Amino acid sequence: MSAVVDARTLRLEDGREVRLAGVEVVAGEPEDLKSALTALVGRHVTLRGDRDEPDRYGRQSVFLYLESSTSSVQSDLLAQGQAIASADVDDKACATELATAEAAARQARRGTWANSSVVKNAENPADILTRAGQFAVVQGKVMSVRQAGGTVYVNFGRRWTRDFAATISRRMIPYLEAAGIIPASLENHRVRVRGWVERRGGPRINVLRVGQIEVIGD
């Protein structure tokens, strides 16, 4: 390894840049998180990835392992509360490992989870919109679930033009149901949603992966 570029990106000695897969960082804390990654990463690392194609910035998405370590750097960052699971990992075992590491940090309020503003309240759409174009975690009580055309709307408020909603393509429903999440039955349950915030009337997060939506209790 040559250098840590930012909280999720490293430059290798051959000049390539690699991006940590499976995690996101909280906006507004890049320097602290860059320091956390720098402290973890040594000179010799092992890269593992599902795809060889770089992104539009020329970076390859990888899982990073230190010498003699069985857990990924991503898991270590999540366990420290220095990252958030992005829920976009296809491998189930890997996704479970990342989710478990994050849950332990969240319950212990370690790192970024010590800040109560990390998880946005679904009842405060204006606050959620401060993360428009950014990755965020939102939770609250589902008020209704409606389908319009090929989209299911999981509504966290009664004003669809202003309140927060998670949108789910009808094609995603079988995958969610196979994982035990029945969108039609989410009404009156507390749910956590993660993903990229869009402004479409009110704030929206489009659910593209099973791990983006979790039932967390009544």
Solvent accessible surface area in square Angstrom, and as a share of the most:
residue,aa,sasa,rsa
1,M,38,0.17
2,S,62,0.40
3,A,37,0.29
4,V,20,0.11
5,V,51,0.29
6,D,51,0.26
7,A,5,0.04
8,R,29,0.10
9,T,1,0.01
10,L,1,0.00
11,R,93,0.34
12,L,15,0.08
13,E,107,0.48
14,D,96,0.50
15,G,48,0.46
16,R,119,0.43
17,E,46,0.21
18,V,0,0.00
19,R,49,0.18
20,L,0,0.00
21,A,16,0.12
22,G,4,0.04
23,V,1,0.00
24,E,20,0.09
25,V,38,0.22
26,V,8,0.04
27,A,42,0.32
28,G,73,0.70
29,E,43,0.19
30,P,72,0.45
31,E,121,0.54
32,D,102,0.53
33,L,5,0.02
34,K,64,0.27
35,S,71,0.46
36,A,15,0.11
37,L,0,0.00
38,T,74,0.43
39,A,91,0.70
40,L,34,0.17
41,V,15,0.09
42,G,34,0.33
43,R,153,0.56
44,H,115,0.51
45,V,33,0.19
46,T,68,0.39
47,L,53,0.26
48,R,137,0.50
49,G,43,0.41
50,D,119,0.62
51,R,130,0.47
52,D,120,0.62
53,E,118,0.53
54,P,79,0.50
55,D,58,0.30
56,R,211,0.77
57,Y,142,0.54
58,G,47,0.45
59,R,43,0.16
60,Q,36,0.16
61,S,53,0.34
62,V,2,0.01
63,F,24,0.10
64,L,0,0.00
65,Y,28,0.11
66,L,42,0.21
67,E,114,0.51
68,S,126,0.81
69,S,39,0.25
70,T,138,0.80
71,S,40,0.26
72,S,2,0.01
73,V,1,0.00
74,Q,0,0.00
75,S,8,0.05
76,D,38,0.20
77,L,5,0.02
78,L,0,0.00
79,A,38,0.30
80,Q,74,0.33
81,G,0,0.00
82,Q,44,0.20
83,A,1,0.01
84,I,5,0.03
85,A,9,0.07
86,S,9,0.06
87,A,23,0.18
88,D,67,0.35
89,V,25,0.14
90,D,90,0.47
91,D,75,0.39
92,K,174,0.74
93,A,77,0.60
94,C,25,0.15
95,A,36,0.28
96,T,85,0.49
97,E,70,0.31
98,L,4,0.02
99,A,55,0.43
100,T,85,0.49
101,A,15,0.12
102,E,3,0.01
103,A,24,0.19
104,A,47,0.36
105,A,0,0.00
106,R,47,0.17
107,Q,145,0.64
108,A,55,0.43
109,R,133,0.48
110,R,101,0.37
111,G,38,0.37
112,T,8,0.04
113,W,9,0.03
114,A,64,0.50
115,N,71,0.36
116,S,95,0.61
117,S,52,0.34
118,V,4,0.02
119,V,35,0.20
120,K,12,0.05
121,N,80,0.41
122,A,3,0.02
123,E,134,0.60
124,N,69,0.35
125,P,22,0.14
126,A,72,0.56
127,D,48,0.25
128,I,0,0.00
129,L,31,0.16
130,T,92,0.53
131,R,28,0.10
132,A,42,0.32
133,G,59,0.56
134,Q,66,0.29
135,F,15,0.06
136,A,2,0.01
137,V,1,0.00
138,V,0,0.00
139,Q,42,0.19
140,G,3,0.03
141,K,93,0.39
142,V,0,0.00
143,M,55,0.25
144,S,15,0.10
145,V,23,0.13
146,R,145,0.53
147,Q,99,0.44
148,A,62,0.48
149,G,63,0.60
150,G,39,0.38
151,T,39,0.23
152,V,11,0.07
153,Y,64,0.24
154,V,0,0.00
155,N,18,0.09
156,F,9,0.04
157,G,14,0.14
158,R,183,0.67
159,R,113,0.41
160,W,186,0.65
161,T,67,0.39
162,R,145,0.53
163,D,14,0.07
164,F,1,0.00
165,A,3,0.02
166,A,0,0.00
167,T,4,0.02
168,I,0,0.00
169,S,32,0.21
170,R,138,0.50
171,R,199,0.73
172,M,26,0.11
173,I,28,0.14
174,P,82,0.52
175,Y,140,0.53
176,L,0,0.00
177,E,77,0.34
178,A,93,0.72
179,A,58,0.45
180,G,61,0.59
181,I,21,0.11
182,I,71,0.36
183,P,4,0.02
184,A,83,0.64
185,S,63,0.41
186,L,4,0.02
187,E,69,0.31
188,N,91,0.47
189,H,63,0.28
190,R,83,0.30
191,V,0,0.00
192,R,25,0.09
193,V,0,0.00
194,R,8,0.03
195,G,2,0.02
196,W,133,0.47
197,V,2,0.01
198,E,70,0.32
199,R,157,0.57
200,R,117,0.43
201,G,52,0.50
202,G,1,0.01
203,P,0,0.00
204,R,11,0.04
205,I,0,0.00
206,N,52,0.27
207,V,0,0.00
208,L,109,0.54
209,R,77,0.28
210,V,49,0.28
211,G,38,0.37
212,Q,14,0.06
213,I,2,0.01
214,E,50,0.23
215,V,74,0.43
216,I,57,0.29
217,G,31,0.29
218,D,131,0.68
